[in-house]
Amino acid sequence: MRKTFITKLKQGKIELDKKTISQLKPGEELKVTIEPVRDIVWDKAIPYGHQNVEEDDINAVVGVLESDLITQGPKALEFEKKLCEYTKAKYAVVCSNGTAALHLAVKALHLKEGFEGITTPNTFVASSNCILYNNGRPVFADIERDTYNIAPEVIKKKVTEKTRVIIPVDFAGQPCDMEKIHKIAREHDCYIIRDACHSIGSTYKGGKTGNCQYSDMTVFSFHPVKNITTGEGGAVLTNDKKLYERLKLLRAHGITRDRELMEQDDGPWYYEMIDLGFNFRITDFQCALGISQLKKLDRFMQRRREIVNRYNKAFKDIRVIKPPFEKADVRSAYHLYVIQIEFDKINYSRAELMKELEKKQIGVMVHYIPVHLQPFYQKHYGTKKGDCPAAEEYYSKALSLPIYPRMTDNQVEYVIKNMIELLG
């Protein structure tokens, strides 16, 4: 006797519900019918990005939750050590999120009020807001039209006597041209804080992102859609011991128990606040997750690149799509897979296309609205449309497609099929 049951295809596996199993009798055969990919309707939307938390990650977190110290314990130091081992940086300071890491990095430089910091408009607002948090003025330098990263030749034109820091952003996981930017910074006595929130795991000229070869500090984010996650979390890496000590101090209220730094010592309970710092600490159970995730980063990277290769192969001959470009001297982490679409040549506006994809359970996103076009910056800092034409043109055509390690081959093909059908 044969029975056919409807099953779900989830994460590349066949799942039978308890009711189905209970209906089987000894000796009965089970025939499983899987619909072809063109007819699959996913029970959950395919997001543009998603964390990949596995059983050993959960066990690592639970182990800390069952211990005596769930914050301000040993795991933060261990995570910092593992980050240094992976990137080859000398020092790391983990903190509550990537925005806090950027804030701390600028604060640690002791810059005078009114300084200027140059960054890209093609980023999340945190990359420029960190300059404002520290009483500076952001200056936006336009992007390269192939990588969508900040253009070194534009940075040169934007440097003034007030410029004290340059904050390049490794957009979508592709490292900026750090050697050129480093040369500009040294010529003008500027610091470099590399915003690598998208690019942990990437390489530039053979070196791991985070090694700080071409920057004073490098910042990571461990938000769930990033390449590894701690839930929320961030880190600042540096090879400068003075910056390292200052970052640690600022992360925890500006308070020290170091007897060499205190003005007096009244006993073992005693501490002193010697600077105005913040509560930007991260918990031990988050760091346990980060340690576990870091072990898998190279595997996650490999899966992302497999998905990118499938996308690139499918879209290379579609004339209205421009796949992302990767320079020869880098290995992108592919935090995002961003294509450019000639919307004036298809039947949909971007908003309409996104709605059609949403109907098909495909999540897409736009990264990013150029920061200089945000009302706050226009109102308070006089930025306007036309300031960064390359970034504005990029924004008008950009669309981020789903990419994350747990994404299945069937899901990738489903996205490709529907994109090609909708674009005609």
C-alpha positions as CSV (number, residue, x, y, z in Angstrom):
1,M,0.0,0.0,0.0
2,R,1.3,3.5,-0.9
3,K,0.4,6.8,0.6
4,T,1.6,10.2,-0.6
5,F,2.0,12.9,2.1
6,I,2.6,16.6,1.5
7,T,6.0,17.5,3.1
8,K,7.9,20.7,3.6
9,L,11.2,21.5,2.1
10,K,13.1,23.5,4.7
11,Q,16.9,24.4,4.7
12,G,17.5,21.7,2.1
13,K,15.9,18.9,4.2
14,I,12.6,17.0,4.1
15,E,10.6,17.5,7.2
16,L,7.7,15.2,8.2
17,D,5.3,16.4,10.8
18,K,4.2,14.2,13.7
19,K,0.7,13.6,12.3
20,T,2.2,12.2,9.1
21,I,4.5,9.9,11.0
22,S,1.7,8.7,13.3
23,Q,-0.4,7.7,10.3
24,L,2.2,5.3,9.0
25,K,1.7,1.6,9.8
26,P,4.4,-1.1,10.0
27,G,5.4,-2.3,6.5
28,E,3.8,0.7,4.8
29,E,5.8,2.5,2.1
30,L,6.2,6.3,2.2
31,K,6.3,8.1,-1.1
32,V,7.6,11.6,-0.8
33,T,6.6,14.2,-3.4
34,I,8.8,17.3,-3.7
35,E,7.6,20.0,-5.9
36,P,10.1,21.4,-8.5
37,V,11.8,24.7,-7.5
38,R,9.6,26.7,-9.9
39,D,6.5,25.8,-7.9
40,I,7.9,26.1,-4.3
41,V,6.2,28.6,-2.0
42,W,8.3,29.1,1.1
43,D,6.6,28.9,4.5
44,K,8.8,31.8,5.5
45,A,10.2,34.6,3.5
46,I,13.8,34.4,2.3
47,P,15.4,37.4,4.0
48,Y,18.2,39.4,2.5
49,G,20.5,38.4,5.4
50,H,20.3,36.1,8.4
51,Q,22.4,34.8,11.2
52,N,23.7,31.2,11.2
53,V,23.5,30.1,14.8
54,E,24.1,26.3,15.2
55,E,23.8,23.9,18.2
56,D,27.4,24.4,19.4
57,D,26.9,28.2,19.4
58,I,23.8,27.7,21.6
59,N,25.7,25.4,23.9
60,A,28.5,27.9,24.3
61,V,26.0,30.6,25.3
62,V,24.2,28.3,27.7
63,G,27.5,27.3,29.3
64,V,28.2,30.9,30.2
65,L,24.6,31.5,31.4
66,E,25.0,28.5,33.8
67,S,28.3,29.9,35.1
68,D,28.9,32.5,37.9
69,L,29.9,35.3,35.6
70,I,27.7,36.3,32.7
71,T,29.3,39.7,32.2
72,Q,32.6,41.2,33.1
73,G,34.1,37.7,33.2
74,P,36.8,36.0,31.2
75,K,35.0,35.5,27.9
76,A,35.5,39.1,26.7
77,L,39.3,38.8,27.0
78,E,39.1,35.4,25.3
79,F,37.1,36.8,22.4
80,E,39.6,39.7,22.1
81,K,42.5,37.2,22.0
82,K,40.8,35.1,19.3
83,L,40.1,38.2,17.2
84,C,43.8,39.1,17.4
85,E,44.8,35.6,16.4
86,Y,42.5,35.6,13.4
87,T,43.3,39.1,12.1
88,K,47.0,39.4,13.3
89,A,46.2,42.7,15.1
90,K,48.1,43.3,18.3
91,Y,45.1,44.5,20.4
92,A,41.3,44.2,20.4
93,V,38.6,45.8,22.5
94,V,35.1,44.3,22.2
95,C,32.1,46.4,23.0
96,S,28.3,46.6,22.8
97,N,27.8,47.2,19.1
98,G,29.5,48.5,15.9
99,T,28.2,52.0,16.4
100,A,29.7,52.1,19.9
101,A,33.0,50.8,18.5
102,L,33.1,53.7,16.0
103,H,32.2,56.2,18.8
104,L,35.0,54.8,21.0
105,A,37.6,54.8,18.1
106,V,37.1,58.5,17.3
107,K,36.9,59.4,21.0
108,A,40.2,57.7,21.6
109,L,42.0,60.1,19.3
110,H,41.6,63.1,21.5
111,L,40.6,65.4,18.6
112,K,39.8,69.1,19.2
113,E,36.3,70.3,18.8
114,G,35.5,71.4,15.2
115,F,37.8,68.9,13.5
116,E,36.7,67.4,10.2
117,G,36.4,63.7,9.4
118,I,36.1,62.4,5.8
119,T,33.9,59.4,5.1
120,T,31.7,57.9,2.4
121,P,28.1,58.7,1.7
122,N,27.5,55.1,0.8
123,T,27.2,53.7,4.3
124,F,24.9,53.4,7.3
125,V,24.6,56.7,9.2
126,A,26.8,55.4,12.1
127,S,30.0,55.9,10.0
128,S,29.5,59.6,10.0
129,N,27.5,60.0,13.2
130,C,30.5,58.9,15.2
131,I,32.2,62.1,14.0
132,L,29.3,64.2,15.3
133,Y,29.3,62.3,18.7
134,N,32.8,63.6,19.2
135,N,32.1,67.3,18.2
136,G,33.5,67.0,14.7
137,R,32.1,67.8,11.2
138,P,31.6,65.0,8.7
139,V,32.8,65.6,5.1
140,F,31.6,63.2,2.4
141,A,33.8,62.0,-0.4
142,D,32.2,60.4,-3.4
143,I,32.5,56.7,-4.3
144,E,34.2,54.7,-7.1
145,R,31.7,53.6,-9.7
146,D,32.9,50.0,-9.8
147,T,33.5,49.0,-6.1
148,Y,31.0,51.6,-4.6
149,N,33.8,52.3,-2.0
150,I,35.1,55.7,-1.1
151,A,37.3,57.1,-3.9
152,P,40.9,58.0,-2.9
153,E,41.2,60.7,-5.5
154,V,38.1,62.4,-4.1
155,I,39.5,62.1,-0.5
156,K,42.5,64.1,-1.7
157,K,40.2,66.9,-2.9
158,K,38.3,67.0,0.4
159,V,41.3,67.3,2.7
160,T,41.7,70.6,4.5
161,E,43.8,71.9,7.4
162,K,40.9,70.8,9.7
163,T,40.9,67.2,8.5
164,R,42.1,64.9,11.3
165,V,40.5,61.5,10.5
166,I,39.5,59.5,7.5
167,I,36.9,56.8,7.9
168,P,36.8,54.5,4.8
169,V,34.0,51.9,4.8
170,D,34.4,48.4,3.2
171,F,31.1,48.5,1.5
172,A,29.3,45.1,1.2
173,G,32.5,43.3,2.4
174,Q,34.9,44.6,-0.3
175,P,38.0,46.3,1.2
176,C,38.7,49.9,0.2
177,D,41.9,50.8,-1.5
178,M,43.6,51.1,1.8
179,E,47.2,51.6,0.6
180,K,46.2,54.7,-1.3
181,I,44.1,56.0,1.5
182,H,46.9,55.4,4.0
183,K,49.3,57.4,1.8
184,I,46.9,60.3,1.7
185,A,46.5,60.2,5.5
186,R,50.2,60.2,6.2
187,E,50.8,63.1,3.8
188,H,48.3,65.2,5.7
189,D,48.9,63.9,9.2
190,C,45.5,62.3,9.6
191,Y,44.3,59.2,11.4
192,I,42.5,56.3,9.7
193,I,39.7,54.4,11.3
194,R,38.7,51.6,8.9
195,D,35.0,50.8,9.2
196,A,35.1,47.1,8.4
197,C,31.7,46.3,9.9
198,H,30.9,44.5,6.6
199,S,34.2,42.9,5.9
200,I,35.5,40.6,8.7
201,G,37.0,37.6,7.0
202,S,38.0,39.6,3.8
203,T,41.6,40.1,2.7
204,Y,43.4,43.0,1.1
205,K,46.7,42.4,-0.7
206,G,46.9,39.1,1.1
207,G,46.4,40.4,4.6
208,K,43.4,39.8,6.8
209,T,41.0,42.7,7.4
210,G,41.6,43.9,10.9
211,N,45.4,43.6,10.9
212,C,45.6,47.4,10.9
213,Q,48.5,47.5,8.4
214,Y,46.9,50.5,6.7
215,S,44.9,52.0,9.6
216,D,45.3,53.2,13.1
217,M,42.2,51.3,14.1
218,T,39.7,48.9,12.5
219,V,36.1,48.5,13.6
220,F,33.9,45.4,13.3
221,S,30.2,44.8,13.9
222,F,28.6,41.5,15.1
223,H,25.0,42.4,14.3
224,P,22.9,39.3,13.3
225,V,23.1,40.0,9.5
226,K,26.8,40.5,9.6
227,N,29.2,37.7,8.8
228,I,29.4,36.5,12.3
229,T,27.2,37.5,15.2
230,T,27.1,38.0,18.9
231,G,23.5,39.2,18.8
232,E,24.6,42.8,19.1
233,G,28.3,43.6,19.5
234,G,31.4,45.3,18.0
235,A,35.1,45.5,18.3
236,V,38.0,48.0,17.8
237,L,41.3,46.5,16.7
238,T,44.6,48.4,16.8
239,N,48.4,47.9,16.9
240,D,48.9,51.0,19.1
241,K,49.1,50.2,22.8
242,K,48.2,53.7,23.9
243,L,45.1,53.7,21.8
244,Y,44.3,50.2,23.2
245,E,44.6,51.4,26.8
246,R,42.4,54.4,26.1
247,L,39.8,52.3,24.3
248,K,39.5,50.0,27.3
249,L,39.2,53.0,29.7
250,L,36.5,54.7,27.6
251,R,34.5,51.5,27.2
252,A,33.9,51.3,31.0
253,H,32.9,54.8,32.2
254,G,36.4,56.1,32.2
255,I,37.0,54.2,35.4
256,T,40.3,52.6,36.4
257,R,41.6,50.4,39.2
258,D,45.2,50.6,37.9
259,R,47.2,51.8,40.9
260,E,49.7,53.5,38.5
261,L,47.0,55.7,37.0
262,M,45.1,56.6,40.2
263,E,45.9,59.7,42.4
264,Q,45.4,57.7,45.6
265,D,44.7,54.2,46.8
266,D,42.3,53.9,49.7
267,G,42.0,50.1,49.6
268,P,41.0,47.1,47.5
269,W,37.5,48.5,46.8
270,Y,38.8,51.8,45.5
271,Y,38.6,53.0,41.9
272,E,38.8,56.4,40.2
273,M,37.1,57.9,37.2
274,I,39.9,59.6,35.2
275,D,38.0,60.3,32.0
276,L,34.5,60.7,30.7
277,G,33.7,57.3,29.4
278,F,30.7,55.2,28.5
279,N,29.0,51.9,29.4
280,F,29.8,50.2,26.1
281,R,30.7,46.8,27.6
282,I,29.5,43.5,26.1
283,T,28.3,40.4,28.0
284,D,30.3,37.2,28.5
285,F,27.5,35.1,26.9
286,Q,27.6,37.3,23.8
287,C,31.4,36.8,23.6
288,A,31.0,33.1,24.0
289,L,28.8,33.2,20.9
290,G,31.4,35.3,19.1
291,I,34.2,32.9,20.0
292,S,32.1,30.0,18.6
293,Q,31.1,31.9,15.5
294,L,34.6,33.0,14.7
295,K,35.7,29.4,14.3
296,K,33.2,29.1,11.4
297,L,33.9,32.4,9.7
298,D,36.0,30.9,6.9
299,R,33.3,28.3,6.2
300,F,30.6,31.0,6.2
301,M,32.7,33.0,3.8
302,Q,33.1,30.1,1.5
303,R,29.3,29.6,1.4
304,R,28.7,33.2,0.6
305,R,31.2,33.1,-2.3
306,E,29.4,30.0,-3.6
307,I,26.1,31.9,-3.7
308,V,27.8,34.9,-5.3
309,N,29.2,32.7,-8.0
310,R,25.7,31.3,-8.8
311,Y,24.2,34.7,-8.9
312,N,27.0,36.1,-11.1
313,K,26.8,33.2,-13.6
314,A,23.0,33.7,-13.8
315,F,23.0,37.5,-14.2
316,K,26.1,38.1,-16.3
317,D,24.2,38.2,-19.6
318,I,21.2,40.0,-18.3
319,R,21.7,43.5,-19.9
320,V,19.6,45.3,-17.3
321,I,21.5,43.9,-14.4
322,K,25.1,44.8,-13.3
323,P,26.5,42.3,-10.8
324,P,29.0,43.4,-8.2
325,F,32.6,43.9,-9.1
326,E,35.5,42.5,-7.1
327,K,39.1,43.9,-7.4
328,A,41.9,41.4,-8.1
329,D,43.9,42.3,-5.0
330,V,41.0,41.7,-2.5
331,R,38.8,38.8,-1.4
332,S,35.5,40.2,-0.5
333,A,33.5,39.0,2.5
334,Y,30.3,39.5,0.6
335,H,28.3,40.7,3.5
336,L,25.8,42.0,0.9
337,Y,25.2,41.0,-2.7
338,V,24.2,44.3,-4.4
339,I,23.2,44.5,-8.0
340,Q,22.5,47.6,-10.2
341,I,19.3,47.5,-12.2
342,E,18.4,49.7,-15.1
343,F,14.9,50.5,-13.8
344,D,14.1,52.8,-16.7
345,K,14.4,49.8,-19.0
346,I,12.1,47.4,-17.2
347,N,8.4,47.3,-16.4
348,Y,8.8,48.0,-12.7
349,S,10.0,50.8,-10.5
350,R,12.2,49.7,-7.6
351,A,9.4,49.9,-5.2
352,E,7.1,47.9,-7.5
353,L,9.8,45.2,-8.0
354,M,10.3,44.9,-4.3
355,K,6.6,44.4,-3.8
356,E,6.4,41.7,-6.4
357,L,9.4,39.9,-4.8
358,E,7.7,40.2,-1.4
359,K,4.7,38.4,-2.8
360,K,7.0,35.6,-3.8
361,Q,8.5,35.5,-0.3
362,I,11.8,37.0,-1.4
363,G,13.3,39.6,0.9
364,V,15.4,42.4,-0.7
365,M,16.8,45.7,0.6
366,V,18.4,48.9,-0.5
367,H,21.9,49.7,0.8
368,Y,22.2,52.6,1.4
369,I,20.3,55.9,1.1
370,P,23.3,58.3,0.7
371,V,24.0,59.8,4.1
372,H,24.4,63.3,2.7
373,L,20.7,63.2,1.5
374,Q,19.4,62.5,5.0
375,P,17.3,65.5,6.2
376,F,19.3,65.9,9.4
377,Y,22.5,66.4,7.4
378,Q,20.9,68.7,4.9
379,K,19.4,70.8,7.6
380,H,22.3,71.1,10.0
381,Y,25.4,70.6,7.7
382,G,24.2,72.0,4.4
383,T,24.6,68.8,2.3
384,K,22.5,68.5,-0.8
385,K,21.6,66.5,-3.8
386,G,24.5,66.7,-6.3
387,D,27.2,66.7,-3.7
388,C,28.2,63.1,-4.5
389,P,26.9,62.2,-8.0
390,A,28.4,58.7,-8.2
391,A,26.8,57.7,-4.9
392,E,23.5,59.2,-5.9
393,E,23.5,57.3,-9.3
394,Y,24.5,54.1,-7.5
395,Y,21.6,54.5,-5.0
396,S,19.1,55.0,-7.8
397,K,19.8,51.5,-9.2
398,A,20.9,49.5,-6.1
399,L,19.1,46.4,-4.9
400,S,20.5,43.8,-2.4
401,L,19.5,40.2,-3.0
402,P,19.4,37.5,-0.3
403,I,22.8,36.1,0.8
404,Y,23.6,34.2,4.0
405,P,25.4,30.9,4.8
406,R,22.3,28.9,5.6
407,M,20.6,29.9,2.3
408,T,20.1,26.7,0.3
409,D,20.9,26.1,-3.4
410,N,17.1,25.7,-4.1
411,Q,16.5,29.1,-2.5
412,V,19.3,30.7,-4.6
413,E,17.8,29.2,-7.7
414,Y,14.3,30.4,-6.7
415,V,15.6,33.9,-6.3
416,I,17.4,33.8,-9.7
417,K,14.4,32.4,-11.5
418,N,12.0,35.0,-10.2
419,M,14.4,37.9,-10.8
420,I,14.9,36.9,-14.4
421,E,11.2,36.4,-14.9
422,L,10.3,39.7,-13.4
423,L,13.0,41.6,-15.3
424,G,11.7,40.2,-18.6
